[in-house]
Amino acid sequence: MKHHISRVAQLLSLAVFAASASALGPTRAATLDLDVPAAEREQKLIALIKSDAQPAEKALALKQLAICGTADAVPALAGFLGSEEFSTWARIALEVIPGPAPDEALRAALTTVQGRPLIGVISSIGVRRDLKAAYPLITKLRHPDAQVVSAAAIALGHIGGDSAARALEISLAETSGATRSAIAEGCILCAERWLAEGQAAKAMALYDTVRKADVPQRRVAEATRGAILARGSDGTALLLEQLRSPDKALYSIGLRAARELPGTQVTEALASAVKQLAPDRQWRVLLALADRHDAAVLPAVKAFAKDAPAELRVTALNVLEHVGDTSCIPLLIEAATVDDRAVAQAAKASLASLHTGNVDAELLRLLPQAAGKQRQVLVEAASARRIESAIPSVLRYATDADAGLRKAAFEALAALGGPKEMGAVVDLLKSATAQDRDALEQALLAISGRSGAAAAPTLMPLAGHSDPSLRAVGLHALAAVGGPEALAAVIKAVDDQEPSVQDDAVRTLSTWPNNWPDDNGVAEPLLALAKSGRKPMHQALGLRGYLQYLQGIKHIGNDEKLAKVRETMPLMKSSDQKQLAAAVLGAIPAPGAIDMLVGFAGDADTAEAACSALTALAVKDAPEFTKDQRRKALQIVLEKSKSDGTRKRAGEALKKIQ
């Protein structure tokens, strides 16, 4: 099967190669035009390979014959079988041309071709599985060239049959040295053919011969796998023997066969054997067991998930995610409550991902009945599985006396809650302890982010609460819902009587353009803060927010945007603010922007930001700039910038202008 797949891939690549022939130009390869009928194309190709064409043209023609060749091409192709240069391409075509002609040509070549081409011919006979070639190939098993013997052995394996198998078996007993591995491979291939044809007894005998012979360990392992599969359910003992073997190759073959050998009896034997294996092998065999498509797998895995050493139990719990069903839910819930963290986490992960059966409905049924840690596990599972129908129960547990259950409920509300639950979460916050407030705030912010501006009225009581810390939470939530009403409340809070709330309001307002870049209502309050904020920090945050607003604004023209940036220049007191202004200017294709950036480039603290912005403007080739303006900007960058990347971009752009 592997060979068949590789051959198909090879032919597909040849088709792609041939389709590119038209790109070769006006050479003799033009005769390979794929638009002409196949028969005519074949005759042209035959004529070409018989001519004195260049080697590259002949090679291309031979490749083409692998696609359109018929028996008519066989004599011409056969003439290349002895060629060191072209034999491979000729054989590829002969391997796929239907009918007896290619087989006859390849068999004839066995007596005329030598060296590497002979090895290739033998390989192609194996690909075609030519039964009539079995006897000639058997005689090659005594050839003085070890590579020829090896090729003949593998080809006989592909051909199969009693004669080939008997010859290979005799050769295996008599031969020593480098060819034994290939002869053993030929025996294994013969056995595989027999097994595929339903002749298990013959296959088993040949497999046993190889695995007991003095051959490389790789062949022993391959033969052992075959011997297990050929025995069917009677191969269980041999399978278990490999799983206990100190030889890693045989142990690996055992793991592979454990997935392949069918039957409930085998599954049960594997489950029993797991307990007797070394700990480092138990979990691997359990994974192999889980890959078997057998009704007996689930009971076996459940047994290990319920009671086994920690590492094996974790593996079993992980496996239940894939093979389990609703019958596993009680077991998983119980395991999720144990003190062993790895076991508990594995159980929770499987409970979150279990997909066979109506799992969500069963979890909802159990949720009101559970108590203690199990109730918490069910809430966490409902959250992980996004079971929105669990929200009423979750809200009830948000006021439970158990801190762990409350926390799980808050996290579930963050995952599942919507506008309908926002009011309840606001009420919970009003009476929450300091221990619960952070988790509830996260839940409110998550819900707010999903709710939109229509939810702003629900948050107003919190934004106006007597507790300053709750007013701050309300401001954060209002920033998440957005809209005119929310913005108005945040602006109002800038004048709150509590300084800490003022600070929160200013911070919230300054980041508003990041969350809501299209909200133009924030511009005037931010500029007012920048000009006359109560504290220097408020002024700095207001200016930063206003510059970020200008950076993202789209509804005003470049000249107006430039004027607004220029208006802020007297307010800039730090290099950070000037660097941000430079970034804004770098996105305004107006001549005045270059002039302002040139000024920034003269200041060591802002030079690099200004040079980056100048380069961004100059490389755009915008119609607003003349070549002289762009050239001047780029020359300043080359003079002032210390960044290799910026200088390189500027230099390349300057060359294009000049």
Buried (B, 14 or more C-beta within 10 A) or exposed (E): EEEEEEBEEBBEEBBEEBEEBEEBEEBBBEBBEBEEEEEEBBBBBBEBBEEEBEEEBBBBBBBBBBBBBBBBBBEBBBBBBBBEEBBBBBBBBBBBBEEEBBBBBBBBBBEEBEEBBBBBBBBBBBBBBBEEBBEBBBEBBEBEBEBBBBBBBBBBBBBBBEBBBEBBBEBBEEBEEEBBBBBBBBBBBBBBBBBEEEBBEBBBBBBBBBBEBEBEEEBBBBBBBBBBBBBBEEBBEBBBEBBBBEBEBBBBBBBBBBBBBEBEBBBBBBBEBBEEBEEEBBBBBBBBBBBBEBEBBBEBBBBBBBEBEEBBBBBBBBBBBBBBBBEBBEBBBBBBBBEEEEBBBBBBBBBBBBEBBEBBEBBBEBBEEBEEBBBBBBBBBBBBBEBEEBBEBBBEBBEBEBEBBBBBBBBBBBBBBEBEBBBBBBEBBBEBEEEBBEBBBBBBBBBBBEBEBEBBEBBBBBBBBEEBBBBBBBBBBBBBBBBEBBBBBBBEBBEBEBEEBBBBBBBBBBBBBEBBBEBEEBBEBBBBBBBEBBEEEBBBBBBBBBBBBBBEBEEBEBEEBBEBBBEBEEBBEEBBBBBBBBBBBBBBBBBBBBBBBBEBBEEEEBBBBBBBBBBBBBBBEEEBBEEEBBBBBBBBBBEBBEBEEBBEBBEEBBEEEE
